[in-house]
Amino acid sequence: MIGKRADIPDIFALPPDEVTRLQYRDPAKVAVDHGTLSDDQLTVIARNREATALYAWEPYFHNPKLRQWLHRIKLPTLLLWGADDRFVTAAYYGDAFRTAIPGSRFETIAGAGHFPTSRRRRRSSSASADSSASERRRSAVSMRAWFFSENAYHLLPDSKEYDSIRVKLLNRYYDPKIGADLYHRFIDEWKIAEDLGLEIMVNEHHQTATNLNPSAAVVMGALARDTRKARLLILGNLIANRREPVRVAEEMAMVDVYSRGRLECGFVRGVPYEMSAGNHRPTRMMDRFWEAHDLIVKAWTSHDGPFNWEGKYFHHRQVNIWPRPYQEPHPPIWITALSPSSARAVGERATSSRAS
């Protein structure tokens, strides 16, 4: 909350049916007969409520310091709210956010409640209208906004049962059936982000519950087919840890063609705790990174027959990738730069890469 008004209902004190009525425009469409659910499904519901209580109870559904931060936002801001949200009302809170963020705009989404992402996707002429509105929003602003989620697996055991959520957390806690539902939900959320005029960013991590995308290229392939307008940024490919940079060049060229030229390709060094999990060398990381970068760019831009690559870390007798990228000369490249030396290295390759 950013004002003194505290009218957000106590979801733990109200009957479940009343909570549903407040949160959804049409409660009948999301009504659940708990008597028909399996034990696994009931466990998921209980764990979700437990997680909500853990993270949102104290302070109750708000950040007391938010007001002192919002005025610092200087970028153009569009606030979107479900027009039929009876849980956190648009009339009060939406206007309060608009007032607190200088120069922001506030719009409501017709037919949506507290969870706009659950609104049914309109089809035929309505879908065409949505697409046109999305395209107008995308072309009306000079600044791009990217929708990003870590895509975590949230149904974890008590923290006392494990000492690290990364690498060593036992995968017996992962339920593939729930995981399948999560993957489809993630894709639906990305498609809604596109409808709202946002671009899409995806990353990957390995052997951790914090991110269920060990292969961002697979996710990007699905999004390349299921989306139409959004730019697709993968941030990123851990090219210092990949043994075959040419395979990365092939995968990314394939996604670029699938998407008809909407790919933006990010390269990252990776995080330390995934070194042992991936059986990677912890030394000379940046040297390997830049050699892999240069090899990938050359693979993308060489069209007159195979070339040979004999570098310090990578050796290829024949490089002649099929398909080649849709974009000329290749997809835009993003590189994370957290130090002056990294930024300088990106600057030296400014014709092909950008720092982020």
Residue pairs with C-beta under 8 A, 6 or more apart in sequence:
1 8
1 61
1 62
1 66
1 93
2 62
2 66
2 67
2 70
2 93
2 96
2 97
2 100
3 67
3 92
3 96
5 92
6 60
7 89
7 92
8 60
8 61
8 62
8 87
8 88
9 18
9 19
9 22
9 87
10 60
11 19
11 52
12 49
12 53
12 57
14 22
17 27
17 31
19 87
20 27
20 30
20 31
21 27
21 86
22 86
22 87
22 114
23 85
23 86
23 87
23 113
23 114
23 115
24 30
24 113
24 114
24 115
24 118
25 82
25 84
25 111
25 112
25 113
25 119
30 118
34 42
34 45
37 45
40 175
40 177
40 178
44 155
44 178
47 154
47 155
48 154
51 154
61 88
67 100
70 97
70 100
70 101
71 100
71 101
71 102
73 101
73 102
73 104
74 102
75 143
76 103
76 104
76 105
76 141
76 143
77 101
77 103
77 104
77 105
78 104
78 105
78 107
78 137
79 94
79 97
79 98
79 101
79 104
79 105
79 106
79 107
80 107
80 108
80 109
80 116
80 196
81 90
81 93
81 94
81 106
81 107
81 108
81 109
81 116
82 90
82 108
82 109
82 112
82 113
82 114
82 115
82 116
82 119
83 90
83 108
83 109
83 110
83 111
83 112
84 111
84 112
84 113
85 112
85 113
85 114
86 113
86 114
87 113
87 114
88 114
90 108
94 106
94 108
95 106
97 104
97 106
98 104
98 105
98 106
109 116
109 119
111 119
112 119
116 192
117 188
117 189
117 192
119 192
121 127
121 130
121 191
121 192
121 195
122 129
122 130
130 195
131 195
131 228
131 229
134 194
134 195
134 196
134 197
134 229
135 197
135 229
136 197
137 196
137 197
138 197
138 229
138 230
141 197
144 199
144 231
145 197
145 198
145 199
146 198
146 199
146 200
146 201
146 233
147 189
147 190
147 193
147 198
147 199
147 200
147 201
148 201
148 202
148 203
149 186
149 189
150 203
150 205
150 210
150 211
151 182
151 186
151 211
151 212
151 213
152 209
152 210
152 211
152 212
153 174
153 179
153 182
153 209
153 212
155 173
155 175
155 178
156 165
156 169
156 173
156 209
157 173
162 168
162 169
162 170
165 208
165 209
165 210
166 207
166 208
166 210
166 273
166 274
167 207
167 208
167 273
167 274
167 276
167 277
169 208
169 209
173 209
174 209
179 212
182 212
183 212
186 212
187 222
187 223
187 226
190 200
190 223
190 226
190 227
190 230
191 226
191 227
193 200
193 230
194 200
194 227
194 228
194 229
194 230
198 230
199 230
199 231
199 232
199 233
200 223
200 227
200 230
200 231
200 232
200 233
201 233
201 234
201 235
202 213
202 216
202 219
202 220
202 223
202 232
202 233
202 234
202 235
203 211
203 213
203 216
203 234
203 235
203 236
203 266
204 211
204 213
204 214
204 215
204 216
204 219
204 234
204 236
204 238
205 211
205 213
205 214
205 271
205 274
206 214
206 274
206 277
206 278
207 214
207 274
207 277
208 274
213 219
216 234
216 236
216 237
217 234
217 237
217 251
217 252
217 255
220 232
220 234
220 255
220 259
220 263
221 254
221 255
221 258
223 232
223 259
224 232
224 255
224 258
224 259
224 262
224 263
225 258
227 259
227 262
229 262
230 262
231 262
231 263
231 264
232 255
232 259
232 262
232 263
232 264
233 263
233 264
233 265
233 266
233 334
234 252
234 255
234 263
234 264
234 265
234 266
235 266
235 268
235 334
235 336
235 356
236 265
236 266
236 267
236 268
236 334
236 335
236 336
237 248
237 252
237 265
237 266
237 267
237 268
238 268
238 269
238 270
238 274
238 278
239 245
239 248
239 267
239 268
239 288
239 289
239 292
239 293
239 296
240 269
240 270
240 280
240 285
240 286
240 288
240 289
240 292
241 270
241 274
241 275
241 278
241 280
242 248
242 292
245 291
245 292
245 293
245 295
245 296
245 299
245 314
246 295
246 296
246 299
246 316
246 319
246 321
248 292
248 296
249 295
249 296
249 299
249 300
249 321
250 299
250 321
250 322
252 263
252 265
252 296
252 325
252 331
253 300
253 321
253 323
253 324
253 325
253 326
254 323
255 263
256 262
256 263
256 265
256 325
256 326
256 327
256 331
257 323
257 325
257 326
259 326
260 326
261 326
261 327
261 331
263 325
263 326
263 327
263 331
264 331
264 332
264 333
264 334
265 330
265 331
265 332
265 333
265 334
266 333
266 334
266 335
266 336
266 356
267 289
267 292
267 293
267 296
267 333
267 334
267 335
267 353
268 335
268 336
269 285
269 286
269 289
269 336
270 278
270 280
270 285
272 282
274 280
275 281
275 282
281 288
284 313
286 342
286 345
287 312
287 313
288 313
290 345
291 311
291 312
291 313
291 314
292 313
292 314
293 333
293 335
293 349
293 353
295 309
295 311
295 314
295 316
295 319
297 330
297 333
297 352
298 307
298 309
298 319
299 319
299 321
300 321
300 324
300 325
300 329
300 330
300 331
301 329
301 330
302 319
302 320
303 324
305 320
306 318
306 319
306 320
307 318
307 319
307 320
308 316
308 317
308 318
308 319
309 315
309 316
309 319
325 331
330 352
332 354
333 352
333 353
333 354
334 353
334 354
334 355
334 356
335 342
335 346
335 353
335 354
335 355
335 356
336 342
336 355
336 356
337 343
337 345
337 346
337 355
337 356
342 355
343 355
346 353
346 354
346 355
347 355
